[in-house]
Amino acid sequence: MKYIIYILALSALIACDNKYEACNDLLSPCAGSQDGEYCLFGYKWGEDADFAPNGLEAIGPASAGGLITYSFQTDNRKISIHNRHKQKTLSFDEKGSCARTEVRNALQEYEAIANLTFIEQEDNALSDIQFFVLNDDKPNVGNVNFQDELCSDISGYVIFNNKHITSCHNFFILALHEVGHALGLGHVSTPNIMKTGGDKYSFDGLQAGDIQGIISIYGEK
């Protein structure tokens, strides 16, 4: 009997550790890295928060994103994301002196193109988009505005790893990429900010495909 109890307890622990992995399945329209100018997850901020069609070069709703709040998270706490359960965060400022500036620059670049407005709130506010630094070196993450009851727990989390910033420009490009995910853009394999790999760091800002994608979701400014 005690072995059955142990197995059940272990199963419950594993289920708890992996409970947000199901959120990845909701992003399947942009799974992998596809050969197109842009890809839409099917989630956005503001009007039409959960929309279809989605996927590679889908025609989005082109509807307003409205006011999107954001904040930098400086408290040390534990958060869960996808298959990382209760991971320790660092203060966002551990990322370096230019990190906040480059995140703001990235937000402003999207705001200048698309029909949305970002409002910065005080540190640690429960904003729509929350910027974290996680105490590990795993890949960075940008979460969409999930509408599913479970996944809404991690909606809008943008998480950077604890690797040292060696270039403020590169961090700006990384911020553009992860914010792009949070706004609803998936990966592509073409020469755009939403491209996987390091080629995007040669760009100065959003590329033609990124612009097409974000306008397809939110409409033009």
C-alpha positions as CSV (number, residue, x, y, z in Angstrom):
1,M,0.0,0.0,0.0
2,K,2.8,2.4,0.9
3,Y,4.3,1.9,-2.6
4,I,1.0,2.8,-4.2
5,I,0.9,6.0,-2.1
6,Y,4.5,6.8,-3.1
7,I,3.8,6.3,-6.8
8,L,0.6,8.5,-6.6
9,A,2.5,11.2,-4.7
10,L,5.3,11.1,-7.3
11,S,2.9,11.2,-10.2
12,A,1.2,14.3,-8.6
13,L,4.6,16.0,-8.2
14,I,5.5,15.3,-11.9
15,A,2.1,16.6,-13.0
16,C,2.6,19.8,-11.0
17,D,6.1,20.3,-12.5
18,N,4.8,19.9,-16.0
19,K,1.4,21.5,-15.7
20,Y,2.3,24.5,-18.0
21,E,3.7,22.3,-20.7
22,A,0.2,22.1,-22.2
23,C,0.5,25.8,-22.9
24,N,3.0,25.0,-25.6
25,D,0.3,23.1,-27.5
26,L,-1.8,26.2,-27.7
27,L,1.0,27.8,-29.8
28,S,1.1,24.9,-32.3
29,P,0.1,27.1,-35.3
30,C,3.7,28.5,-35.2
31,A,5.5,25.3,-34.0
32,G,9.0,25.1,-35.2
33,S,10.6,27.6,-37.6
34,Q,8.6,28.0,-40.8
35,D,9.6,29.5,-44.2
36,G,7.3,32.5,-44.3
37,E,7.5,36.2,-43.6
38,Y,5.6,36.0,-40.3
39,C,3.5,33.6,-38.2
40,L,0.6,34.4,-35.9
41,F,-0.1,32.4,-32.7
42,G,-3.7,33.4,-32.6
43,Y,-3.5,35.5,-29.4
44,K,-3.2,39.3,-28.9
45,W,-3.9,42.1,-26.5
46,G,-7.0,44.3,-26.6
47,E,-9.8,43.4,-29.0
48,D,-10.1,39.8,-30.4
49,A,-7.8,38.4,-27.8
50,D,-8.2,34.9,-29.1
51,F,-8.5,34.9,-32.9
52,A,-8.5,32.7,-36.0
53,P,-7.2,32.1,-38.6
54,N,-3.7,31.8,-37.3
55,G,-0.5,30.2,-38.5
56,L,2.0,31.0,-41.3
57,E,1.2,34.4,-43.0
58,A,-2.4,34.2,-41.7
59,I,-4.5,37.3,-42.0
60,G,-5.0,38.6,-38.5
61,P,-7.9,40.7,-37.1
62,A,-6.0,44.1,-37.5
63,S,-7.8,45.2,-34.3
64,A,-6.6,47.6,-31.7
65,G,-4.4,46.4,-28.9
66,G,-5.5,49.2,-26.6
67,L,-3.4,50.1,-23.5
68,I,-0.9,47.4,-22.6
69,T,0.7,47.8,-19.2
70,Y,4.2,46.5,-18.4
71,S,6.6,46.4,-15.5
72,F,10.0,45.2,-14.5
73,Q,10.1,42.6,-11.8
74,T,12.9,43.2,-9.2
75,D,11.7,41.0,-6.3
76,N,13.2,37.6,-5.8
77,R,10.5,35.1,-6.1
78,K,9.7,31.7,-7.7
79,I,7.8,31.5,-11.0
80,S,6.7,28.6,-13.2
81,I,6.9,28.7,-17.0
82,H,6.2,25.8,-19.5
83,N,8.4,22.9,-18.1
84,R,10.3,25.0,-15.6
85,H,8.6,24.8,-12.2
86,K,9.1,27.3,-9.4
87,Q,12.4,28.7,-10.7
88,K,14.1,31.5,-8.8
89,T,14.1,35.0,-10.3
90,L,16.7,37.7,-9.9
91,S,16.1,41.4,-9.9
92,F,15.6,42.6,-13.5
93,D,18.5,45.0,-12.9
94,E,20.9,42.1,-12.6
95,K,20.6,42.0,-16.4
96,G,22.7,45.1,-16.7
97,S,22.5,48.9,-16.9
98,C,21.1,49.1,-20.4
99,A,18.5,46.3,-20.1
100,R,15.6,48.6,-19.1
101,T,16.4,51.1,-21.8
102,E,16.6,48.5,-24.5
103,V,13.3,46.9,-23.5
104,R,11.6,50.3,-23.6
105,N,13.2,50.9,-27.0
106,A,11.8,47.6,-28.3
107,L,8.3,48.5,-27.0
108,Q,8.5,51.9,-28.6
109,E,9.4,50.3,-32.0
110,Y,6.3,48.2,-32.0
111,E,4.2,51.1,-30.7
112,A,5.4,53.3,-33.6
113,I,4.0,50.8,-36.1
114,A,1.0,49.1,-34.7
115,N,-2.2,50.2,-33.1
116,L,-1.3,49.7,-29.5
117,T,0.1,51.8,-26.6
118,F,2.4,50.7,-23.8
119,I,2.2,52.1,-20.3
120,E,5.0,51.5,-17.8
121,Q,3.9,50.7,-14.2
122,E,6.0,50.7,-11.1
123,D,8.4,47.8,-10.5
124,N,6.8,44.5,-9.5
125,A,3.3,45.6,-10.6
126,L,1.0,42.8,-11.8
127,S,1.0,44.3,-15.3
128,D,-0.2,42.8,-18.6
129,I,3.5,42.1,-19.6
130,Q,6.0,41.4,-16.8
131,F,9.7,41.3,-17.5
132,F,11.7,38.8,-15.4
133,V,15.3,37.6,-15.2
134,L,15.4,33.9,-14.3
135,N,18.3,32.5,-12.3
136,D,19.4,30.0,-15.0
137,D,20.9,30.1,-18.5
138,K,18.1,28.4,-20.3
139,P,16.5,30.0,-23.4
140,N,14.5,33.2,-23.1
141,V,10.7,33.2,-23.3
142,G,8.0,35.5,-24.3
143,N,4.4,34.5,-23.5
144,V,1.3,35.5,-25.4
145,N,-1.9,36.8,-23.8
146,F,-3.2,33.3,-23.1
147,Q,-7.0,33.1,-22.7
148,D,-7.0,29.5,-21.4
149,E,-7.8,29.4,-17.6
150,L,-4.6,27.5,-16.7
151,C,-2.2,29.3,-19.1
152,S,-3.5,32.7,-18.2
153,D,-1.5,32.3,-15.0
154,I,1.7,32.9,-17.1
155,S,0.2,35.2,-19.6
156,G,2.5,38.1,-20.6
157,Y,5.6,36.7,-18.8
158,V,8.7,37.8,-20.7
159,I,11.7,36.0,-19.2
160,F,15.4,36.6,-19.9
161,N,18.0,34.2,-18.7
162,N,20.9,35.3,-16.4
163,K,23.6,35.3,-19.1
164,H,25.6,38.5,-19.1
165,I,24.7,41.2,-21.7
166,T,27.8,41.6,-23.9
167,S,26.1,44.1,-26.3
168,C,23.3,46.5,-25.6
169,H,22.4,46.4,-29.3
170,N,22.1,42.6,-29.2
171,F,19.9,42.8,-26.1
172,F,17.7,45.3,-27.9
173,I,17.2,42.8,-30.8
174,L,16.6,40.0,-28.3
175,A,14.0,42.2,-26.5
176,L,12.3,42.9,-29.9
177,H,12.2,39.1,-30.5
178,E,10.7,38.2,-27.1
179,V,8.3,41.1,-27.1
180,G,7.2,40.0,-30.5
181,H,6.3,36.6,-29.1
182,A,4.3,38.3,-26.2
183,L,2.4,40.4,-28.8
184,G,1.5,37.3,-30.8
185,L,4.3,36.6,-33.4
186,G,5.8,33.2,-33.7
187,H,9.1,32.0,-35.2
188,V,10.0,32.1,-38.9
189,S,13.1,30.9,-40.8
190,T,13.3,34.0,-43.0
191,P,15.5,37.1,-42.4
192,N,13.4,38.8,-39.7
193,I,13.6,39.7,-36.0
194,M,11.4,36.6,-35.3
195,K,13.9,34.3,-36.9
196,T,15.6,31.8,-34.7
197,G,19.4,31.7,-34.5
198,G,21.9,34.5,-34.4
199,D,21.4,36.1,-37.8
200,K,18.9,38.6,-36.5
201,Y,21.5,40.4,-34.5
202,S,22.8,42.0,-37.7
203,F,19.6,43.9,-38.0
204,D,19.0,47.4,-36.7
205,G,15.3,46.8,-35.9
206,L,12.0,45.3,-37.1
207,Q,12.1,43.8,-40.7
208,A,9.5,43.8,-43.4
209,G,8.0,40.4,-42.3
210,D,7.8,41.5,-38.6
211,I,6.1,44.7,-39.6
212,Q,3.6,42.8,-41.8
213,G,2.8,40.4,-39.0
214,I,2.3,43.0,-36.2
215,I,0.1,45.1,-38.5
216,S,-1.9,42.0,-39.4
217,I,-2.6,41.5,-35.7
218,Y,-3.1,45.1,-34.5
219,G,-3.6,47.2,-37.5
220,E,-1.5,50.3,-38.4
221,K,-0.8,53.2,-36.0
